[in-house]
Amino acid sequence: MDFQAGILQDGNPMESLEKQLICPICLEMFSKPVVILPCQHNLCRKCANDVFQAANPYWQSRGTVISGGRFRCPSCRHEVLLDRHGVYGLQRNLLVENIIDIYKQECSSRPLKKGEHPMCKEHEDERINIYCVTCEVPTCSMCKVFGAHKDCEVAPLQTIFQGQKTELNNCISMLVAGNDRIQTIISQLEDSCRSTEENSEAAKRELCTRFDALVALLEEKKSELLQRITSEQGDKMDFIQGLIGQYKEQLEKSSQLVETAIQAMEETGGAAFLMNAKQLIKTIVEASKGGKLGKIEHGYESMDAFSVSLEHLSEAVRALDFGPAEEDEEYFDGEEEEVEE
């Protein structure tokens, strides 16, 4: 704690010093022993133990083996980790304790000023020294005897003071413990958010991998079926082209016979005509009967045998949904077998 800087900022060194010696939990001057946290802030040991117990309600009921705990500094919210000794494992701040002793000695040697204690507004010379329980306001003895609170129930001011301080201290402890629980929940939610994002990315990658494999399988099957169609097309085209060649060859021979016959018809001499006419007629008759050339059956050019129905696959794709991985794999294995058949 930087006591000197705080003292120099105020015109009254003692008042500034007193502000530096106030515990942030009980709002009173530190009571011995004073413990120093790892963040260099100070607390009364009792206040530190109250905050620790509020943040770790089951610490004392863990059996014979006591583990450490944690709580947050009420001044800076720094997380304080404790060992198995709990608050009693924190180091005492002897410097602050010595300063408190010197401050109390100095205050005891100073004369009491009139303005240092609240005075009654109705009786200016009377100090406020009792508490009206009925009206819930501090007042003076004269107000109880002769004034507005003569019929009210009163109690010693110090008793009410200690009770209110204790109640406020408990409220602060509850708030600190509640803040720690909220911070824990926030940390858990942040972890869940990160895990959700990571799991979602992994699920997306897995889904893309499965669909890419399915697309690759379909492409492979498509290439295989196209190759079978191409092979059948080549066989039929070769056969048809061969027939066309045979028929063209026969047509060419027939045309040559026609030309030869026409030339024979132009022969005027009977002897010359008869020498070749009989053989020519025989050749034309045999040629006109036609050769035993191959033919194609009706519908030979049709490729209807290579028609593929994909309706069941389309229905299966449309029915795709998220489910157990093993069932999906078995389902697609069955679909692949159907496609191959």
URLIN-V608218 format. One record per residue. RES is the residue in three letters. PHI is phi as a letter, one per 40 degrees, with the letter a starting at -180 (NA if undefined). PSI is psi as a letter, one per 40 degrees, with the letter a starting at -180 (NA if undefined). BURIAL is # if it has 9 or more other ideal C-beta (glycine too) atoms within 8 Angstrom, else .. Layout:
RES&PHI&PSI&BURIAL  RES&PHI&PSI&BURIAL
This chain:
MET&NA&h&.  ASP&c&g&.  PHE&c&d&#  GLN&c&d&.  ALA&c&d&.  GLY&c&d&#  ILE&c&d&#  LEU&c&e&.  GLN&c&e&.  ASP&b&i&#  GLY&c&d&.  ASN&b&h&.  PRO&c&d&.  MET&c&d&#  GLU&c&d&.  SER&c&d&#  LEU&c&d&#  GLU&c&d&#  LYS&c&d&#  GLN&c&e&#  LEU&b&e&#  ILE&c&h&#  CYS&c&h&#  PRO&c&e&.  ILE&c&c&#  CYS&c&e&#  LEU&g&f&.  GLU&b&i&.  MET&c&i&#  PHE&d&h&#  SER&b&i&#  LYS&c&i&.  PRO&c&i&.  VAL&c&h&#  VAL&b&i&#  ILE&b&h&#  LEU&c&i&#  PRO&d&d&.  CYS&c&e&#  GLN&g&e&.  HIS&c&i&#  ASN&b&i&#  LEU&a&i&#  CYS&c&i&#  ARG&c&d&#  LYS&c&d&.  CYS&c&d&#  ALA&c&d&#  ASN&c&d&#  ASP&c&d&#  VAL&c&d&#  PHE&c&d&#  GLN&c&d&#  ALA&c&d&#  ALA&c&d&#  ASN&b&g&#  PRO&c&d&.  TYR&b&e&.  TRP&c&d&#  GLN&c&e&.  SER&b&f&.  ARG&c&e&.  GLY&g&a&.  THR&c&d&.  VAL&c&h&.  ILE&c&h&#  SER&c&i&.  GLY&c&i&.  GLY&a&a&#  ARG&a&i&#  PHE&a&i&#  ARG&b&h&#  CYS&c&h&#  PRO&c&e&#  SER&c&d&.  CYS&b&e&.  ARG&g&e&.  HIS&c&h&#  GLU&c&h&.  VAL&b&h&#  LEU&c&h&.  LEU&b&i&#  ASP&c&a&.  ARG&c&e&.  HIS&c&e&.  GLY&g&a&#  VAL&c&d&#  TYR&c&e&.  GLY&c&e&.  LEU&c&i&#  GLN&c&h&.  ARG&c&i&#  ASN&c&g&#  LEU&c&d&.  LEU&c&d&.  VAL&c&d&#  GLU&c&d&#  ASN&c&d&.  ILE&c&d&#  ILE&c&d&#  ASP&c&d&.  ILE&c&d&.  TYR&c&d&#  LYS&c&d&.  GLN&c&d&.  GLU&c&d&#  CYS&c&d&.  SER&c&d&.  SER&c&e&.  ARG&c&i&.  PRO&c&i&.  LEU&c&h&.  LYS&c&i&.  LYS&c&d&.  GLY&c&e&.  GLU&c&e&.  HIS&b&h&.  PRO&c&h&.  MET&b&i&#  CYS&c&h&#  LYS&c&d&.  GLU&c&d&.  HIS&b&g&#  GLU&c&d&.  ASP&c&e&.  GLU&b&h&#  ARG&c&i&.  ILE&c&h&#  ASN&b&e&.  ILE&b&i&#  TYR&b&h&#  CYS&c&h&#  VAL&c&d&#  THR&c&d&.  CYS&c&e&.  GLU&f&f&.  VAL&b&i&.  PRO&c&i&#  THR&a&a&#  CYS&b&i&#  SER&c&d&.  MET&c&d&#  CYS&c&d&#  LYS&c&d&#  VAL&c&d&.  PHE&b&e&.  GLY&c&a&#  ALA&c&e&.  HIS&b&f&#  LYS&c&d&#  ASP&b&e&.  CYS&c&i&#  GLU&c&h&.  VAL&b&i&#  ALA&a&i&#  PRO&d&h&.  LEU&c&d&#  GLN&c&d&.  THR&c&d&#  ILE&c&d&#  PHE&d&d&#  GLN&c&d&.  GLY&c&d&.  GLN&c&d&.  LYS&c&d&#  THR&c&d&.  GLU&c&d&.  LEU&c&d&#  ASN&c&d&#  ASN&c&d&#  CYS&c&d&.  ILE&c&d&#  SER&c&d&#  MET&c&d&#  LEU&c&d&.  VAL&c&d&#  ALA&c&d&#  GLY&c&d&.  ASN&c&d&#  ASP&c&d&#  ARG&c&d&.  ILE&c&d&.  GLN&c&d&#  THR&c&d&.  ILE&c&d&.  ILE&c&d&.  SER&c&d&.  GLN&c&d&.  LEU&c&d&.  GLU&c&d&.  ASP&c&d&.  SER&c&d&.  CYS&c&d&.  ARG&c&d&.  SER&c&d&.  THR&c&d&.  GLU&c&d&.  GLU&c&d&.  ASN&c&d&.  SER&c&d&.  GLU&c&d&.  ALA&c&d&.  ALA&c&d&.  LYS&c&d&.  ARG&c&d&.  GLU&c&d&.  LEU&c&d&.  CYS&c&d&.  THR&c&d&.  ARG&c&d&#  PHE&c&d&.  ASP&c&d&.  ALA&c&d&.  LEU&c&d&#  VAL&c&d&.  ALA&c&d&.  LEU&c&d&#  LEU&c&d&.  GLU&c&d&.  GLU&c&d&.  LYS&c&d&#  LYS&c&d&.  SER&c&d&.  GLU&c&d&.  LEU&c&d&#  LEU&c&d&.  GLN&c&d&.  ARG&c&d&#  ILE&c&d&#  THR&c&d&.  SER&c&d&.  GLU&c&d&#  GLN&c&d&#  GLY&c&d&.  ASP&c&d&.  LYS&c&d&#  MET&c&d&.  ASP&c&d&.  PHE&c&d&#  ILE&c&d&#  GLN&c&d&.  GLY&c&d&#  LEU&c&d&#  ILE&d&d&.  GLY&c&d&.  GLN&c&d&#  TYR&c&d&#  LYS&c&d&.  GLU&c&d&.  GLN&c&d&#  LEU&c&d&.  GLU&c&d&.  LYS&c&d&#  SER&c&d&#  SER&c&d&.  GLN&c&d&.  LEU&c&d&#  VAL&c&d&.  GLU&c&d&.  THR&c&d&#  ALA&c&d&#  ILE&c&d&.  GLN&c&d&.  ALA&c&d&#  MET&c&d&.  GLU&c&e&.  GLU&c&h&.  THR&c&d&.  GLY&c&h&.  GLY&c&d&.  ALA&c&d&.  ALA&c&d&.  PHE&c&d&#  LEU&c&d&.  MET&c&d&.  ASN&b&e&#  ALA&c&d&#  LYS&c&d&.  GLN&c&d&.  LEU&c&d&#  ILE&c&d&.  LYS&c&d&.  THR&c&d&#  ILE&c&d&#  VAL&c&d&.  GLU&c&d&.  ALA&c&d&#  SER&c&d&.  LYS&c&e&.  GLY&g&i&.  GLY&c&i&.  LYS&c&g&.  LEU&c&i&#  GLY&c&i&.  LYS&b&i&.  ILE&b&i&.  GLU&c&i&.  HIS&c&h&.  GLY&g&e&.  TYR&c&d&.  GLU&c&e&.  SER&c&i&.  MET&b&f&.  ASP&c&d&.  ALA&c&e&.  PHE&b&e&#  SER&c&h&.  VAL&b&h&.  SER&c&h&.  LEU&b&e&.  GLU&c&d&.  HIS&c&d&.  LEU&c&d&#  SER&c&d&.  GLU&c&d&.  ALA&c&d&#  VAL&c&d&.  ARG&c&d&.  ALA&c&e&.  LEU&d&h&.  ASP&a&i&.  PHE&c&h&.  GLY&a&a&.  PRO&d&h&.  ALA&c&d&.  GLU&c&d&.  GLU&c&d&.  ASP&c&d&#  GLU&c&d&.  GLU&c&d&.  TYR&c&d&#  PHE&c&d&#  ASP&c&d&.  GLY&c&d&.  GLU&c&d&#  GLU&c&d&#  GLU&c&d&.  GLU&c&d&.  VAL&c&d&.  GLU&c&d&.  GLU&c&NA&.
